[in-house]
């Protein structure tokens, strides 16, 4: 009986992990789109932004998906202010 309860918990955690991955993937896709647009328009990634991107990579490498998702979403918000709307919508 104990194994069945653990299996049920594992399934619940796995479902939650998939939702977390979806959130992370959306944020990283948007982050990629915005950084590409910024660089294409002749902008640059400043030091603090690069530091945040490195921190994001560190969180990902350590399996800290919730933290990485939070950081990626904050960076997306920050980049929305730097990327012209026209450039951010392209390719």
HTML snippet that shows the backbone in 3Dmol.js (N, CA, C, O; Angstrom):
<script src="https://3Dmol.org/build/3Dmol-min.js"></script>
<div id="view" style="width:600px;height:400px;position:relative"></div>
<script>
const pdb = `
ATOM      1  N   UNK A   1       0.831  -1.197   0.000  1.00  0.00           N
ATOM      2  CA  UNK A   1       0.000   0.000   0.000  1.00  0.00           C
ATOM      3  C   UNK A   1       0.871   1.254   0.000  1.00  0.00           C
ATOM      4  O   UNK A   1       0.558   2.233  -0.678  1.00  0.00           O
ATOM      5  N   UNK A   2       1.952   1.223   0.753  1.00  0.00           N
ATOM      6  CA  UNK A   2       2.855   2.370   0.803  1.00  0.00           C
ATOM      7  C   UNK A   2       3.407   2.719  -0.562  1.00  0.00           C
ATOM      8  O   UNK A   2       3.571   3.898  -0.874  1.00  0.00           O
ATOM      9  N   UNK A   3       3.702   1.711  -1.392  1.00  0.00           N
ATOM     10  CA  UNK A   3       4.221   1.983  -2.733  1.00  0.00           C
ATOM     11  C   UNK A   3       3.193   2.684  -3.597  1.00  0.00           C
ATOM     12  O   UNK A   3       3.547   3.560  -4.385  1.00  0.00           O
ATOM     13  N   UNK A   4       1.952   2.325  -3.469  1.00  0.00           N
ATOM     14  CA  UNK A   4       0.911   2.968  -4.264  1.00  0.00           C
ATOM     15  C   UNK A   4       0.772   4.440  -3.916  1.00  0.00           C
ATOM     16  O   UNK A   4       0.570   5.279  -4.793  1.00  0.00           O
ATOM     17  N   UNK A   5       0.880   4.744  -2.643  1.00  0.00           N
ATOM     18  CA  UNK A   5       0.805   6.141  -2.225  1.00  0.00           C
ATOM     19  C   UNK A   5       1.986   6.903  -2.789  1.00  0.00           C
ATOM     20  O   UNK A   5       1.817   8.016  -3.285  1.00  0.00           O
ATOM     21  N   UNK A   6       3.175   6.333  -2.725  1.00  0.00           N
ATOM     22  CA  UNK A   6       4.356   6.996  -3.268  1.00  0.00           C
ATOM     23  C   UNK A   6       4.248   7.166  -4.779  1.00  0.00           C
ATOM     24  O   UNK A   6       4.634   8.207  -5.310  1.00  0.00           O
ATOM     25  N   UNK A   7       3.734   6.168  -5.473  1.00  0.00           N
ATOM     26  CA  UNK A   7       3.558   6.271  -6.908  1.00  0.00           C
ATOM     27  C   UNK A   7       2.587   7.402  -7.250  1.00  0.00           C
ATOM     28  O   UNK A   7       2.807   8.145  -8.207  1.00  0.00           O
ATOM     29  N   UNK A   8       1.526   7.529  -6.477  1.00  0.00           N
ATOM     30  CA  UNK A   8       0.573   8.619  -6.673  1.00  0.00           C
ATOM     31  C   UNK A   8       1.221   9.973  -6.465  1.00  0.00           C
ATOM     32  O   UNK A   8       0.980  10.904  -7.233  1.00  0.00           O
ATOM     33  N   UNK A   9       2.030  10.086  -5.445  1.00  0.00           N
ATOM     34  CA  UNK A   9       2.740  11.356  -5.200  1.00  0.00           C
ATOM     35  C   UNK A   9       3.698  11.673  -6.342  1.00  0.00           C
ATOM     36  O   UNK A   9       3.815  12.818  -6.778  1.00  0.00           O
ATOM     37  N   UNK A  10       4.387  10.624  -6.820  1.00  0.00           N
ATOM     38  CA  UNK A  10       5.319  10.826  -7.925  1.00  0.00           C
ATOM     39  C   UNK A  10       4.586  11.354  -9.154  1.00  0.00           C
ATOM     40  O   UNK A  10       5.059  12.274  -9.821  1.00  0.00           O
ATOM     41  N   UNK A  11       3.444  10.773  -9.444  1.00  0.00           N
ATOM     42  CA  UNK A  11       2.656  11.230 -10.591  1.00  0.00           C
ATOM     43  C   UNK A  11       2.212  12.675 -10.419  1.00  0.00           C
ATOM     44  O   UNK A  11       2.229  13.449 -11.376  1.00  0.00           O
ATOM     45  N   UNK A  12       1.815  13.046  -9.203  1.00  0.00           N
ATOM     46  CA  UNK A  12       1.408  14.429  -8.947  1.00  0.00           C
ATOM     47  C   UNK A  12       2.579  15.381  -9.156  1.00  0.00           C
ATOM     48  O   UNK A  12       2.438  16.426  -9.792  1.00  0.00           O
ATOM     49  N   UNK A  13       3.726  15.010  -8.619  1.00  0.00           N
ATOM     50  CA  UNK A  13       4.916  15.863  -8.775  1.00  0.00           C
ATOM     51  C   UNK A  13       5.306  15.976 -10.237  1.00  0.00           C
ATOM     52  O   UNK A  13       5.682  17.052 -10.703  1.00  0.00           O
ATOM     53  N   UNK A  14       5.218  14.876 -10.956  1.00  0.00           N
ATOM     54  CA  UNK A  14       5.584  14.878 -12.374  1.00  0.00           C
ATOM     55  C   UNK A  14       4.660  15.806 -13.165  1.00  0.00           C
ATOM     56  O   UNK A  14       5.122  16.522 -14.054  1.00  0.00           O
ATOM     57  N   UNK A  15       3.381  15.801 -12.857  1.00  0.00           N
ATOM     58  CA  UNK A  15       2.442  16.706 -13.521  1.00  0.00           C
ATOM     59  C   UNK A  15       2.772  18.149 -13.223  1.00  0.00           C
ATOM     60  O   UNK A  15       2.726  18.999 -14.113  1.00  0.00           O
ATOM     61  N   UNK A  16       3.105  18.435 -11.968  1.00  0.00           N
ATOM     62  CA  UNK A  16       3.476  19.799 -11.584  1.00  0.00           C
ATOM     63  C   UNK A  16       4.776  20.200 -12.270  1.00  0.00           C
ATOM     64  O   UNK A  16       4.936  21.350 -12.679  1.00  0.00           O
ATOM     65  N   UNK A  17       5.697  19.260 -12.397  1.00  0.00           N
ATOM     66  CA  UNK A  17       6.968  19.556 -13.057  1.00  0.00           C
ATOM     67  C   UNK A  17       6.734  19.901 -14.526  1.00  0.00           C
ATOM     68  O   UNK A  17       7.392  20.792 -15.063  1.00  0.00           O
ATOM     69  N   UNK A  18       5.808  19.208 -15.177  1.00  0.00           N
ATOM     70  CA  UNK A  18       5.525  19.494 -16.583  1.00  0.00           C
ATOM     71  C   UNK A  18       4.964  20.898 -16.746  1.00  0.00           C
ATOM     72  O   UNK A  18       5.321  21.610 -17.685  1.00  0.00           O
ATOM     73  N   UNK A  19       4.077  21.300 -15.821  1.00  0.00           N
ATOM     74  CA  UNK A  19       3.553  22.668 -15.873  1.00  0.00           C
ATOM     75  C   UNK A  19       4.677  23.673 -15.679  1.00  0.00           C
ATOM     76  O   UNK A  19       4.718  24.704 -16.350  1.00  0.00           O
ATOM     77  N   UNK A  20       5.588  23.373 -14.763  1.00  0.00           N
ATOM     78  CA  UNK A  20       6.738  24.244 -14.533  1.00  0.00           C
ATOM     79  C   UNK A  20       7.628  24.342 -15.758  1.00  0.00           C
ATOM     80  O   UNK A  20       8.149  25.414 -16.066  1.00  0.00           O
ATOM     81  N   UNK A  21       7.805  23.226 -16.460  1.00  0.00           N
ATOM     82  CA  UNK A  21       8.609  23.235 -17.675  1.00  0.00           C
ATOM     83  C   UNK A  21       7.932  24.061 -18.769  1.00  0.00           C
ATOM     84  O   UNK A  21       8.604  24.785 -19.505  1.00  0.00           O
ATOM     85  N   UNK A  22       6.626  23.959 -18.879  1.00  0.00           N
ATOM     86  CA  UNK A  22       5.905  24.761 -19.872  1.00  0.00           C
ATOM     87  C   UNK A  22       6.117  26.242 -19.605  1.00  0.00           C
ATOM     88  O   UNK A  22       6.372  27.018 -20.526  1.00  0.00           O
ATOM     89  N   UNK A  23       6.011  26.626 -18.352  1.00  0.00           N
ATOM     90  CA  UNK A  23       6.210  28.029 -17.954  1.00  0.00           C
ATOM     91  C   UNK A  23       7.626  28.480 -18.301  1.00  0.00           C
ATOM     92  O   UNK A  23       7.827  29.557 -18.862  1.00  0.00           O
ATOM     93  N   UNK A  24       8.594  27.650 -17.962  1.00  0.00           N
ATOM     94  CA  UNK A  24       9.985  27.974 -18.246  1.00  0.00           C
ATOM     95  C   UNK A  24      10.235  28.081 -19.750  1.00  0.00           C
ATOM     96  O   UNK A  24      10.895  29.014 -20.209  1.00  0.00           O
ATOM     97  N   UNK A  25       9.712  27.133 -20.507  1.00  0.00           N
ATOM     98  CA  UNK A  25       9.904  27.161 -21.957  1.00  0.00           C
ATOM     99  C   UNK A  25       9.318  28.415 -22.581  1.00  0.00           C
ATOM    100  O   UNK A  25       9.936  29.018 -23.459  1.00  0.00           O
ATOM    101  N   UNK A  26       8.136  28.812 -22.140  1.00  0.00           N
ATOM    102  CA  UNK A  26       7.526  30.045 -22.674  1.00  0.00           C
ATOM    103  C   UNK A  26       8.399  31.260 -22.370  1.00  0.00           C
ATOM    104  O   UNK A  26       8.634  32.098 -23.240  1.00  0.00           O
ATOM    105  N   UNK A  27       8.876  31.350 -21.132  1.00  0.00           N
ATOM    106  CA  UNK A  27       9.694  32.500 -20.735  1.00  0.00           C
ATOM    107  C   UNK A  27      11.018  32.518 -21.493  1.00  0.00           C
ATOM    108  O   UNK A  27      11.464  33.577 -21.934  1.00  0.00           O
ATOM    109  N   UNK A  28      11.646  31.361 -21.646  1.00  0.00           N
ATOM    110  CA  UNK A  28      12.931  31.308 -22.347  1.00  0.00           C
ATOM    111  C   UNK A  28      12.741  31.598 -23.832  1.00  0.00           C
ATOM    112  O   UNK A  28      13.576  32.274 -24.434  1.00  0.00           O
ATOM    113  N   UNK A  29      11.679  31.112 -24.427  1.00  0.00           N
ATOM    114  CA  UNK A  29      11.403  31.428 -25.833  1.00  0.00           C
ATOM    115  C   UNK A  29      11.247  32.939 -26.027  1.00  0.00           C
ATOM    116  O   UNK A  29      11.798  33.513 -26.966  1.00  0.00           O
ATOM    117  N   UNK A  30      10.497  33.568 -25.138  1.00  0.00           N
ATOM    118  CA  UNK A  30      10.296  35.021 -25.223  1.00  0.00           C
ATOM    119  C   UNK A  30      11.611  35.759 -24.969  1.00  0.00           C
ATOM    120  O   UNK A  30      11.910  36.752 -25.633  1.00  0.00           O
ATOM    121  N   UNK A  31      12.379  35.278 -24.021  1.00  0.00           N
ATOM    122  CA  UNK A  31      13.679  35.874 -23.714  1.00  0.00           C
ATOM    123  C   UNK A  31      14.604  35.783 -24.927  1.00  0.00           C
ATOM    124  O   UNK A  31      15.299  36.745 -25.255  1.00  0.00           O
ATOM    125  N   UNK A  32      14.610  34.645 -25.578  1.00  0.00           N
ATOM    126  CA  UNK A  32      15.424  34.466 -26.783  1.00  0.00           C
ATOM    127  C   UNK A  32      14.977  35.423 -27.888  1.00  0.00           C
ATOM    128  O   UNK A  32      15.807  36.054 -28.543  1.00  0.00           O
ATOM    129  N   UNK A  33      13.679  35.526 -28.089  1.00  0.00           N
ATOM    130  CA  UNK A  33      13.143  36.412 -29.125  1.00  0.00           C
ATOM    131  C   UNK A  33      13.530  37.862 -28.857  1.00  0.00           C
ATOM    132  O   UNK A  33      13.943  38.578 -29.768  1.00  0.00           O
ATOM    133  N   UNK A  34      13.397  38.287 -27.614  1.00  0.00           N
ATOM    134  CA  UNK A  34      13.682  39.683 -27.272  1.00  0.00           C
ATOM    135  C   UNK A  34      15.173  40.005 -27.332  1.00  0.00           C
ATOM    136  O   UNK A  34      15.553  41.067 -27.825  1.00  0.00           O
ATOM    137  N   UNK A  35      16.026  39.103 -26.836  1.00  0.00           N
ATOM    138  CA  UNK A  35      17.464  39.377 -26.898  1.00  0.00           C
ATOM    139  C   UNK A  35      17.946  39.393 -28.347  1.00  0.00           C
ATOM    140  O   UNK A  35      18.794  40.208 -28.711  1.00  0.00           O
ATOM    141  N   UNK A  36      17.413  38.502 -29.166  1.00  0.00           N
ATOM    142  CA  UNK A  36      17.769  38.488 -30.589  1.00  0.00           C
ATOM    143  C   UNK A  36      17.350  39.796 -31.251  1.00  0.00           C
ATOM    144  O   UNK A  36      18.121  40.380 -32.013  1.00  0.00           O
ATOM    145  N   UNK A  37      16.139  40.256 -30.968  1.00  0.00           N
ATOM    146  CA  UNK A  37      15.654  41.515 -31.545  1.00  0.00           C
ATOM    147  C   UNK A  37      16.503  42.688 -31.081  1.00  0.00           C
ATOM    148  O   UNK A  37      16.827  43.572 -31.874  1.00  0.00           O
ATOM    149  N   UNK A  38      16.863  42.704 -29.816  1.00  0.00           N
ATOM    150  CA  UNK A  38      17.682  43.794 -29.277  1.00  0.00           C
ATOM    151  C   UNK A  38      19.038  43.833 -29.972  1.00  0.00           C
ATOM    152  O   UNK A  38      19.497  44.900 -30.381  1.00  0.00           O
ATOM    153  N   UNK A  39      19.670  42.691 -30.105  1.00  0.00           N
ATOM    154  CA  UNK A  39      20.987  42.637 -30.740  1.00  0.00           C
ATOM    155  C   UNK A  39      20.895  42.959 -32.234  1.00  0.00           C
ATOM    156  O   UNK A  39      21.787  43.603 -32.786  1.00  0.00           O
ATOM    157  N   UNK A  40      19.832  42.517 -32.880  1.00  0.00           N
ATOM    158  CA  UNK A  40      19.646  42.789 -34.310  1.00  0.00           C
ATOM    159  C   UNK A  40      19.488  44.284 -34.557  1.00  0.00           C
ATOM    160  O   UNK A  40      19.967  44.802 -35.566  1.00  0.00           O
ATOM    161  N   UNK A  41      18.824  44.972 -33.649  1.00  0.00           N
ATOM    162  CA  UNK A  41      18.601  46.416 -33.797  1.00  0.00           C
ATOM    163  C   UNK A  41      19.826  47.232 -33.398  1.00  0.00           C
ATOM    164  O   UNK A  41      19.764  48.461 -33.370  1.00  0.00           O
ATOM    165  N   UNK A  42      20.932  46.569 -33.089  1.00  0.00           N
ATOM    166  CA  UNK A  42      22.152  47.287 -32.746  1.00  0.00           C
ATOM    167  C   UNK A  42      22.297  47.562 -31.273  1.00  0.00           C
ATOM    168  O   UNK A  42      23.230  48.253 -30.865  1.00  0.00           O
ATOM    169  N   UNK A  43      21.402  47.043 -30.464  1.00  0.00           N
ATOM    170  CA  UNK A  43      21.515  47.206 -29.023  1.00  0.00           C
ATOM    171  C   UNK A  43      22.560  46.250 -28.460  1.00  0.00           C
ATOM    172  O   UNK A  43      23.168  45.464 -29.187  1.00  0.00           O
ATOM    173  N   UNK A  44      22.746  46.336 -27.187  1.00  0.00           N
ATOM    174  CA  UNK A  44      23.713  45.466 -26.524  1.00  0.00           C
ATOM    175  C   UNK A  44      23.123  44.986 -25.204  1.00  0.00           C
ATOM    176  O   UNK A  44      22.228  45.611 -24.637  1.00  0.00           O
ATOM    177  N   UNK A  45      23.638  43.883 -24.742  1.00  0.00           N
ATOM    178  CA  UNK A  45      23.239  43.373 -23.437  1.00  0.00           C
ATOM    179  C   UNK A  45      24.196  43.977 -22.418  1.00  0.00           C
ATOM    180  O   UNK A  45      25.402  43.743 -22.485  1.00  0.00           O
ATOM    181  N   UNK A  46      23.666  44.754 -21.476  1.00  0.00           N
ATOM    182  CA  UNK A  46      24.528  45.376 -20.486  1.00  0.00           C
ATOM    183  C   UNK A  46      25.010  44.339 -19.467  1.00  0.00           C
ATOM    184  O   UNK A  46      24.497  43.221 -19.405  1.00  0.00           O
ATOM    185  N   UNK A  47      25.991  44.732 -18.686  1.00  0.00           N
ATOM    186  CA  UNK A  47      26.594  43.832 -17.705  1.00  0.00           C
ATOM    187  C   UNK A  47      25.598  43.182 -16.759  1.00  0.00           C
ATOM    188  O   UNK A  47      25.620  41.963 -16.589  1.00  0.00           O
ATOM    189  N   UNK A  48      24.720  43.975 -16.135  1.00  0.00           N
ATOM    190  CA  UNK A  48      23.744  43.361 -15.224  1.00  0.00           C
ATOM    191  C   UNK A  48      22.819  42.361 -15.916  1.00  0.00           C
ATOM    192  O   UNK A  48      22.449  41.349 -15.320  1.00  0.00           O
ATOM    193  N   UNK A  49      22.447  42.628 -17.155  1.00  0.00           N
ATOM    194  CA  UNK A  49      21.598  41.696 -17.892  1.00  0.00           C
ATOM    195  C   UNK A  49      22.360  40.401 -18.178  1.00  0.00           C
ATOM    196  O   UNK A  49      21.812  39.308 -18.035  1.00  0.00           O
ATOM    197  N   UNK A  50      23.612  40.530 -18.578  1.00  0.00           N
ATOM    198  CA  UNK A  50      24.432  39.338 -18.809  1.00  0.00           C
ATOM    199  C   UNK A  50      24.588  38.535 -17.524  1.00  0.00           C
ATOM    200  O   UNK A  50      24.543  37.305 -17.547  1.00  0.00           O
ATOM    201  N   UNK A  51      24.771  39.226 -16.411  1.00  0.00           N
ATOM    202  CA  UNK A  51      24.891  38.546 -15.120  1.00  0.00           C
ATOM    203  C   UNK A  51      23.629  37.770 -14.801  1.00  0.00           C
ATOM    204  O   UNK A  51      23.702  36.641 -14.315  1.00  0.00           O
ATOM    205  N   UNK A  52      22.460  38.366 -15.070  1.00  0.00           N
ATOM    206  CA  UNK A  52      21.193  37.686 -14.821  1.00  0.00           C
ATOM    207  C   UNK A  52      21.024  36.462 -15.728  1.00  0.00           C
ATOM    208  O   UNK A  52      20.488  35.437 -15.306  1.00  0.00           O
ATOM    209  N   UNK A  53      21.485  36.580 -16.971  1.00  0.00           N
ATOM    210  CA  UNK A  53      21.420  35.437 -17.883  1.00  0.00           C
ATOM    211  C   UNK A  53      22.319  34.299 -17.396  1.00  0.00           C
ATOM    212  O   UNK A  53      21.947  33.129 -17.476  1.00  0.00           O
ATOM    213  N   UNK A  54      23.500  34.650 -16.892  1.00  0.00           N
ATOM    214  CA  UNK A  54      24.385  33.624 -16.332  1.00  0.00           C
ATOM    215  C   UNK A  54      23.777  32.981 -15.091  1.00  0.00           C
ATOM    216  O   UNK A  54      23.903  31.774 -14.886  1.00  0.00           O
ATOM    217  N   UNK A  55      23.119  33.789 -14.267  1.00  0.00           N
ATOM    218  CA  UNK A  55      22.442  33.235 -13.084  1.00  0.00           C
ATOM    219  C   UNK A  55      21.329  32.288 -13.504  1.00  0.00           C
ATOM    220  O   UNK A  55      21.127  31.249 -12.877  1.00  0.00           O
ATOM    221  N   UNK A  56      20.612  32.638 -14.553  1.00  0.00           N
ATOM    222  CA  UNK A  56      19.562  31.775 -15.095  1.00  0.00           C
ATOM    223  C   UNK A  56      20.145  30.433 -15.543  1.00  0.00           C
ATOM    224  O   UNK A  56      19.585  29.377 -15.251  1.00  0.00           O
ATOM    225  N   UNK A  57      21.266  30.483 -16.249  1.00  0.00           N
ATOM    226  CA  UNK A  57      21.926  29.253 -16.691  1.00  0.00           C
ATOM    227  C   UNK A  57      22.341  28.415 -15.481  1.00  0.00           C
ATOM    228  O   UNK A  57      22.205  27.191 -15.494  1.00  0.00           O
ATOM    229  N   UNK A  58      22.842  29.070 -14.445  1.00  0.00           N
ATOM    230  CA  UNK A  58      23.223  28.355 -13.229  1.00  0.00           C
ATOM    231  C   UNK A  58      22.040  27.670 -12.575  1.00  0.00           C
ATOM    232  O   UNK A  58      22.138  26.517 -12.155  1.00  0.00           O
ATOM    233  N   UNK A  59      20.920  28.375 -12.489  1.00  0.00           N
ATOM    234  CA  UNK A  59      19.720  27.774 -11.897  1.00  0.00           C
ATOM    235  C   UNK A  59      19.253  26.573 -12.713  1.00  0.00           C
ATOM    236  O   UNK A  59      18.836  25.558 -12.155  1.00  0.00           O
ATOM    237  N   UNK A  60      19.324  26.693 -14.011  1.00  0.00           N
ATOM    238  CA  UNK A  60      18.928  25.574 -14.868  1.00  0.00           C
ATOM    239  C   UNK A  60      19.850  24.377 -14.660  1.00  0.00           C
ATOM    240  O   UNK A  60      19.391  23.238 -14.581  1.00  0.00           O
ATOM    241  N   UNK A  61      21.147  24.642 -14.571  1.00  0.00           N
ATOM    242  CA  UNK A  61      22.093  23.536 -14.414  1.00  0.00           C
ATOM    243  C   UNK A  61      21.938  22.837 -13.071  1.00  0.00           C
ATOM    244  O   UNK A  61      22.306  21.671 -12.929  1.00  0.00           O
ATOM    245  N   UNK A  62      21.393  23.547 -12.082  1.00  0.00           N
ATOM    246  CA  UNK A  62      21.186  22.956 -10.761  1.00  0.00           C
ATOM    247  C   UNK A  62      19.772  22.414 -10.597  1.00  0.00           C
ATOM    248  O   UNK A  62      19.411  21.945  -9.518  1.00  0.00           O
ATOM    249  N   UNK A  63      18.970  22.475 -11.655  1.00  0.00           N
ATOM    250  CA  UNK A  63      17.618  21.936 -11.589  1.00  0.00           C
ATOM    251  C   UNK A  63      16.635  22.797 -10.826  1.00  0.00           C
ATOM    252  O   UNK A  63      15.599  22.303 -10.382  1.00  0.00           O
ATOM    253  N   UNK A  64      16.935  24.067 -10.666  1.00  0.00           N
ATOM    254  CA  UNK A  64      16.079  24.999  -9.927  1.00  0.00           C
ATOM    255  C   UNK A  64      15.084  25.631 -10.902  1.00  0.00           C
ATOM    256  O   UNK A  64      15.196  26.811 -11.236  1.00  0.00           O
ATOM    257  N   UNK A  65      14.108  24.834 -11.355  1.00  0.00           N
ATOM    258  CA  UNK A  65      13.215  25.269 -12.423  1.00  0.00           C
ATOM    259  C   UNK A  65      12.315  26.432 -12.029  1.00  0.00           C
ATOM    260  O   UNK A  65      12.115  27.348 -12.826  1.00  0.00           O
ATOM    261  N   UNK A  66      11.772  26.415 -10.822  1.00  0.00           N
ATOM    262  CA  UNK A  66      10.902  27.514 -10.399  1.00  0.00           C
ATOM    263  C   UNK A  66      11.674  28.826 -10.336  1.00  0.00           C
ATOM    264  O   UNK A  66      11.192  29.861 -10.798  1.00  0.00           O
ATOM    265  N   UNK A  67      12.866  28.779  -9.767  1.00  0.00           N
ATOM    266  CA  UNK A  67      13.691  29.981  -9.671  1.00  0.00           C
ATOM    267  C   UNK A  67      14.084  30.475 -11.061  1.00  0.00           C
ATOM    268  O   UNK A  67      14.055  31.675 -11.334  1.00  0.00           O
ATOM    269  N   UNK A  68      14.452  29.535 -11.939  1.00  0.00           N
ATOM    270  CA  UNK A  68      14.824  29.904 -13.307  1.00  0.00           C
ATOM    271  C   UNK A  68      13.639  30.521 -14.043  1.00  0.00           C
ATOM    272  O   UNK A  68      13.802  31.492 -14.782  1.00  0.00           O
ATOM    273  N   UNK A  69      12.450  29.961 -13.841  1.00  0.00           N
ATOM    274  CA  UNK A  69      11.252  30.515 -14.477  1.00  0.00           C
ATOM    275  C   UNK A  69      10.984  31.931 -13.983  1.00  0.00           C
ATOM    276  O   UNK A  69      10.687  32.826 -14.774  1.00  0.00           O
ATOM    277  N   UNK A  70      11.091  32.129 -12.669  1.00  0.00           N
ATOM    278  CA  UNK A  70      10.886  33.468 -12.098  1.00  0.00           C
ATOM    279  C   UNK A  70      11.871  34.464 -12.694  1.00  0.00           C
ATOM    280  O   UNK A  70      11.492  35.563 -13.100  1.00  0.00           O
ATOM    281  N   UNK A  71      13.141  34.069 -12.743  1.00  0.00           N
ATOM    282  CA  UNK A  71      14.178  34.969 -13.259  1.00  0.00           C
ATOM    283  C   UNK A  71      13.937  35.255 -14.742  1.00  0.00           C
ATOM    284  O   UNK A  71      14.038  36.407 -15.164  1.00  0.00           O
ATOM    285  N   UNK A  72      13.623  34.239 -15.535  1.00  0.00           N
ATOM    286  CA  UNK A  72      13.391  34.435 -16.966  1.00  0.00           C
ATOM    287  C   UNK A  72      12.211  35.374 -17.191  1.00  0.00           C
ATOM    288  O   UNK A  72      12.267  36.241 -18.063  1.00  0.00           O
ATOM    289  N   UNK A  73      11.146  35.210 -16.414  1.00  0.00           N
ATOM    290  CA  UNK A  73       9.982  36.099 -16.562  1.00  0.00           C
ATOM    291  C   UNK A  73      10.326  37.534 -16.173  1.00  0.00           C
ATOM    292  O   UNK A  73       9.856  38.476 -16.812  1.00  0.00           O
ATOM    293  N   UNK A  74      11.136  37.712 -15.139  1.00  0.00           N
ATOM    294  CA  UNK A  74      11.563  39.078 -14.772  1.00  0.00           C
ATOM    295  C   UNK A  74      12.406  39.695 -15.886  1.00  0.00           C
ATOM    296  O   UNK A  74      12.255  40.874 -16.206  1.00  0.00           O
ATOM    297  N   UNK A  75      13.291  38.893 -16.474  1.00  0.00           N
ATOM    298  CA  UNK A  75      14.128  39.404 -17.560  1.00  0.00           C
ATOM    299  C   UNK A  75      13.306  39.765 -18.792  1.00  0.00           C
ATOM    300  O   UNK A  75      13.596  40.750 -19.470  1.00  0.00           O
ATOM    301  N   UNK A  76      12.293  38.977 -19.075  1.00  0.00           N
ATOM    302  CA  UNK A  76      11.394  39.294 -20.196  1.00  0.00           C
ATOM    303  C   UNK A  76      10.746  40.656 -19.955  1.00  0.00           C
ATOM    304  O   UNK A  76      10.693  41.489 -20.860  1.00  0.00           O
ATOM    305  N   UNK A  77      10.259  40.880 -18.746  1.00  0.00           N
ATOM    306  CA  UNK A  77       9.653  42.164 -18.420  1.00  0.00           C
ATOM    307  C   UNK A  77      10.628  43.309 -18.594  1.00  0.00           C
ATOM    308  O   UNK A  77      10.271  44.374 -19.097  1.00  0.00           O
ATOM    309  N   UNK A  78      11.855  43.084 -18.176  1.00  0.00           N
ATOM    310  CA  UNK A  78      12.888  44.116 -18.302  1.00  0.00           C
ATOM    311  C   UNK A  78      13.209  44.387 -19.773  1.00  0.00           C
ATOM    312  O   UNK A  78      13.370  45.539 -20.176  1.00  0.00           O
ATOM    313  N   UNK A  79      13.300  43.337 -20.558  1.00  0.00           N
ATOM    314  CA  UNK A  79      13.641  43.501 -21.971  1.00  0.00           C
ATOM    315  C   UNK A  79      12.517  44.140 -22.772  1.00  0.00           C
ATOM    316  O   UNK A  79      12.780  44.815 -23.768  1.00  0.00           O
ATOM    317  N   UNK A  80      11.278  43.942 -22.362  1.00  0.00           N
ATOM    318  CA  UNK A  80      10.162  44.578 -23.075  1.00  0.00           C
ATOM    319  C   UNK A  80      10.338  46.084 -23.100  1.00  0.00           C
ATOM    320  O   UNK A  80       9.900  46.738 -24.046  1.00  0.00           O
ATOM    321  N   UNK A  81      10.968  46.648 -22.084  1.00  0.00           N
ATOM    322  CA  UNK A  81      11.212  48.081 -22.055  1.00  0.00           C
ATOM    323  C   UNK A  81      12.358  48.522 -22.948  1.00  0.00           C
ATOM    324  O   UNK A  81      12.458  49.700 -23.290  1.00  0.00           O
ATOM    325  N   UNK A  82      13.225  47.587 -23.332  1.00  0.00           N
ATOM    326  CA  UNK A  82      14.402  47.934 -24.137  1.00  0.00           C
ATOM    327  C   UNK A  82      14.231  47.672 -25.627  1.00  0.00           C
ATOM    328  O   UNK A  82      14.881  48.311 -26.455  1.00  0.00           O
ATOM    329  N   UNK A  83      13.364  46.740 -25.962  1.00  0.00           N
ATOM    330  CA  UNK A  83      13.214  46.323 -27.354  1.00  0.00           C
ATOM    331  C   UNK A  83      12.058  47.078 -27.988  1.00  0.00           C
ATOM    332  O   UNK A  83      10.935  47.027 -27.487  1.00  0.00           O
ATOM    333  N   UNK A  84      12.322  47.777 -29.084  1.00  0.00           N
ATOM    334  CA  UNK A  84      11.215  48.437 -29.781  1.00  0.00           C
ATOM    335  C   UNK A  84      10.164  47.403 -30.180  1.00  0.00           C
ATOM    336  O   UNK A  84      10.505  46.296 -30.598  1.00  0.00           O
ATOM    337  N   UNK A  85       8.904  47.758 -30.053  1.00  0.00           N
ATOM    338  CA  UNK A  85       7.814  46.812 -30.339  1.00  0.00           C
ATOM    339  C   UNK A  85       7.929  46.203 -31.734  1.00  0.00           C
ATOM    340  O   UNK A  85       7.711  45.005 -31.916  1.00  0.00           O
ATOM    341  N   UNK A  86       8.269  47.021 -32.700  1.00  0.00           N
ATOM    342  CA  UNK A  86       8.390  46.532 -34.077  1.00  0.00           C
ATOM    343  C   UNK A  86       9.450  45.436 -34.147  1.00  0.00           C
ATOM    344  O   UNK A  86       9.214  44.388 -34.747  1.00  0.00           O
ATOM    345  N   UNK A  87      10.595  45.662 -33.552  1.00  0.00           N
ATOM    346  CA  UNK A  87      11.687  44.687 -33.607  1.00  0.00           C
ATOM    347  C   UNK A  87      11.341  43.432 -32.816  1.00  0.00           C
ATOM    348  O   UNK A  87      11.687  42.325 -33.229  1.00  0.00           O
ATOM    349  N   UNK A  88      10.664  43.592 -31.687  1.00  0.00           N
ATOM    350  CA  UNK A  88      10.322  42.460 -30.849  1.00  0.00           C
ATOM    351  C   UNK A  88       9.324  41.515 -31.475  1.00  0.00           C
ATOM    352  O   UNK A  88       9.241  40.357 -31.065  1.00  0.00           O
ATOM    353  N   UNK A  89       8.569  41.965 -32.449  1.00  0.00           N
ATOM    354  CA  UNK A  89       7.534  41.136 -33.090  1.00  0.00           C
ATOM    355  C   UNK A  89       8.067  40.358 -34.287  1.00  0.00           C
ATOM    356  O   UNK A  89       7.438  39.398 -34.731  1.00  0.00           O
ATOM    357  N   UNK A  90       9.216  40.762 -34.811  1.00  0.00           N
ATOM    358  CA  UNK A  90       9.749  40.110 -36.002  1.00  0.00           C
ATOM    359  C   UNK A  90      10.371  38.777 -35.663  1.00  0.00           C
ATOM    360  O   UNK A  90      10.756  38.524 -34.521  1.00  0.00           O
ATOM    361  N   UNK A  91      10.468  37.906 -36.697  1.00  0.00           N
ATOM    362  CA  UNK A  91      11.107  36.620 -36.714  1.00  0.00           C
ATOM    363  C   UNK A  91      11.441  36.030 -35.480  1.00  0.00           C
ATOM    364  O   UNK A  91      11.990  34.928 -35.451  1.00  0.00           O
TER     365      UNK A  91
END
`;
const viewer = $3Dmol.createViewer("view");
viewer.addModel(pdb, "pdb");
viewer.setStyle({}, {cartoon: {color: "spectrum"}});
viewer.zoomTo();
viewer.render();
</script>
